Protein backbone atom coordinates (compact mmCIF):
# COMPACT_ATOMS: atom_id res chain seq x y z
CA UNK A 1 0.00 0.00 0.00
CA UNK A 2 1.33 3.47 -0.91
CA UNK A 3 1.67 5.71 2.14
CA UNK A 4 3.27 8.73 0.47
CA UNK A 5 4.72 10.06 -2.77
CA UNK A 6 7.18 12.91 -3.18
CA UNK A 7 8.85 14.52 -6.16
CA UNK A 8 11.42 17.28 -6.52
CA UNK A 9 13.31 18.99 -9.32
CA UNK A 10 16.21 21.40 -8.95
CA UNK A 11 18.62 23.28 -11.17
CA UNK A 12 22.15 21.92 -10.89
CA UNK A 13 23.45 25.50 -11.12
CA UNK A 14 21.50 26.45 -7.98
CA UNK A 15 23.37 23.84 -5.94
CA UNK A 16 26.68 24.88 -7.50
CA UNK A 17 26.05 28.54 -6.59
CA UNK A 18 25.19 27.59 -3.00
CA UNK A 19 28.39 25.59 -2.69
CA UNK A 20 30.45 28.37 -4.29
CA UNK A 21 28.91 30.95 -1.94
CA UNK A 22 28.71 29.02 1.35
CA UNK A 23 31.30 26.23 0.88
CA UNK A 24 31.81 23.59 3.56
CA UNK A 25 29.10 24.91 5.93
CA UNK A 26 26.51 24.34 3.18
CA UNK A 27 27.85 20.89 2.32
CA UNK A 28 27.95 19.80 5.98
CA UNK A 29 24.45 21.13 6.66
CA UNK A 30 22.83 19.22 3.78
CA UNK A 31 24.93 16.12 3.12
CA UNK A 32 26.44 13.25 5.07
CA UNK A 33 30.19 12.72 4.75
CA UNK A 34 29.50 9.62 2.63
CA UNK A 35 27.43 11.71 0.19
CA UNK A 36 30.09 14.44 0.05
CA UNK A 37 32.92 11.96 -0.54
CA UNK A 38 31.00 10.11 -3.25
CA UNK A 39 29.80 13.22 -5.09
CA UNK A 40 33.11 15.07 -5.00
CA UNK A 41 34.86 12.00 -6.44
CA UNK A 42 32.62 12.06 -9.53
CA UNK A 43 33.36 14.01 -12.74
CA UNK A 44 29.97 15.79 -12.52
CA UNK A 45 30.09 16.49 -8.80
CA UNK A 46 27.42 19.21 -8.80
CA UNK A 47 25.01 16.94 -10.63
CA UNK A 48 25.47 14.25 -7.98
CA UNK A 49 25.09 16.74 -5.13
CA UNK A 50 21.96 18.21 -6.74
CA UNK A 51 20.50 14.71 -7.20
CA UNK A 52 20.97 13.97 -3.51
CA UNK A 53 19.40 17.30 -2.59
CA UNK A 54 16.36 16.55 -4.79
CA UNK A 55 16.15 13.04 -3.31
CA UNK A 56 16.10 14.37 0.25
CA UNK A 57 13.35 16.85 -0.68
CA UNK A 58 11.28 14.15 -2.40
CA UNK A 59 11.72 11.81 0.58
CA UNK A 60 10.64 14.57 2.98
CA UNK A 61 7.48 15.06 0.91
CA UNK A 62 6.74 11.33 0.86
CA UNK A 63 7.29 11.02 4.62
CA UNK A 64 5.19 14.08 5.47
CA UNK A 65 2.01 12.07 4.96
CA UNK A 66 3.10 9.40 7.42
CA UNK A 67 5.18 10.91 10.23
CA UNK A 68 5.49 14.03 12.34
CA UNK A 69 9.09 13.17 13.22
CA UNK A 70 11.42 16.15 12.99
CA UNK A 71 14.73 15.28 11.39
CA UNK A 72 17.78 16.93 9.87
CA UNK A 73 19.18 16.81 6.36
CA UNK A 74 21.87 14.36 7.53
CA UNK A 75 19.28 11.94 8.90
CA UNK A 76 18.64 10.91 5.28
CA UNK A 77 21.54 9.50 3.28
CA UNK A 78 21.47 8.61 -0.40
CA UNK A 79 23.96 6.03 -1.58
CA UNK A 80 24.33 3.80 -4.63
CA UNK A 81 24.53 0.05 -4.76
CA UNK A 82 27.26 -1.51 -6.90
CA UNK A 83 24.86 -1.63 -9.87
CA UNK A 84 24.15 2.11 -9.50
CA UNK A 85 20.69 1.75 -7.96
CA UNK A 86 20.09 4.62 -5.52
CA UNK A 87 19.14 3.61 -2.00
CA UNK A 88 18.16 5.41 1.20
CA UNK A 89 19.55 5.03 4.70
CA UNK A 90 18.06 6.78 7.73
CA UNK A 91 19.83 8.00 10.85
CA UNK A 92 18.79 9.78 14.05
CA UNK A 93 15.06 9.85 14.81
CA UNK A 94 14.34 8.09 11.51
CA UNK A 95 16.84 5.25 12.03
CA UNK A 96 14.27 2.55 12.80
CA UNK A 97 11.51 4.05 10.65
CA UNK A 98 11.86 1.60 7.76
CA UNK A 99 12.05 -1.36 10.15
CA UNK A 100 8.44 -0.66 11.06
CA UNK A 101 6.98 -2.43 8.02
CA UNK A 102 7.77 0.40 5.62
CA UNK A 103 9.92 0.74 2.53
CA UNK A 104 11.00 3.77 0.52
CA UNK A 105 12.11 3.61 -3.10
CA UNK A 106 13.61 6.45 -5.06
CA UNK A 107 14.39 7.12 -8.68
CA UNK A 108 16.67 9.96 -9.75
CA UNK A 109 17.16 11.37 -13.22
CA UNK A 110 19.05 14.27 -14.75
CA UNK A 111 19.60 16.37 -17.83
CA UNK A 112 22.39 18.86 -18.45
CA UNK A 113 20.71 21.49 -16.26
CA UNK A 114 18.23 19.74 -13.93
CA UNK A 115 17.92 16.76 -11.64
CA UNK A 116 14.74 15.21 -10.38
CA UNK A 117 13.79 12.54 -7.90
CA UNK A 118 10.64 10.63 -7.09
CA UNK A 119 10.20 8.91 -3.73
CA UNK A 120 7.50 6.37 -2.93
CA UNK A 121 6.81 5.25 0.62
CA UNK A 122 4.99 1.94 0.92
CA UNK A 123 3.83 -0.38 3.65
CA UNK A 124 5.40 -3.81 3.43
CA UNK A 125 2.62 -5.26 5.57
CA UNK A 126 -0.48 -6.79 4.09
CA UNK A 127 -3.55 -4.58 4.32
CA UNK A 128 -6.22 -6.02 6.62
C-alpha positions, -999 to 999 in steps of 0.1 A, spaced: 0 0 0 13 35 -9 17 57 21 33 87 5 47 101 -28 72 129 -32 88 145 -62 114 173 -65 133 190 -93 162 214 -89 186 233 -112 222 219 -109 235 255 -111 215 265 -80 234 238 -59 267 249 -75 260 285 -66 252 276 -30 284 256 -27 305 284 -43 289 310 -19 287 290 13 313 262 9 318 236 36 291 249 59 265 243 32 279 209 23 279 198 60 245 211 67 228 192 38 249 161 31 264 132 51 302 127 47 295 96 26 274 117 2 301 144 0 329 120 -5 310 101 -33 298 132 -51 331 151 -50 349 120 -64 326 121 -95 334 140 -127 300 158 -125 301 165 -88 274 192 -88 250 169 -106 255 143 -80 251 167 -51 220 182 -67 205 147 -72 210 140 -35 194 173 -26 164 165 -48 161 130 -33 161 144 2 133 169 -7 113 141 -24 117 118 6 106 146 30 75 151 9 67 113 9 73 110 46 52 141 55 20 121 50 31 94 74 52 109 102 55 140 123 91 132 132 114 161 130 147 153 114 178 169 99 192 168 64 219 144 75 193 119 89 186 109 53 215 95 33 215 86 -4 240 60 -16 243 38 -46 245 1 -48 273 -15 -69 249 -16 -99 242 21 -95 207 18 -80 201 46 -55 191 36 -20 182 54 12 195 50 47 181 68 77 198 80 109 188 98 140 151 99 148 143 81 115 168 53 120 143 26 128 115 41 107 119 16 78 120 -14 102 84 -7 111 70 -24 80 78 4 56 99 7 25 110 38 5 121 36 -31 136 65 -51 144 71 -87 167 100 -97 172 114 -132 191 143 -148 196 164 -178 224 189 -185 207 215 -163 182 197 -139 179 168 -116 147 152 -104 138 125 -79 106 106 -71 102 89 -37 75 64 -29 68 53 6 50 19 9 38 -4 37 54 -38 34 26 -53 56 -5 -68 41 -36 -46 43 -62 -60 66 
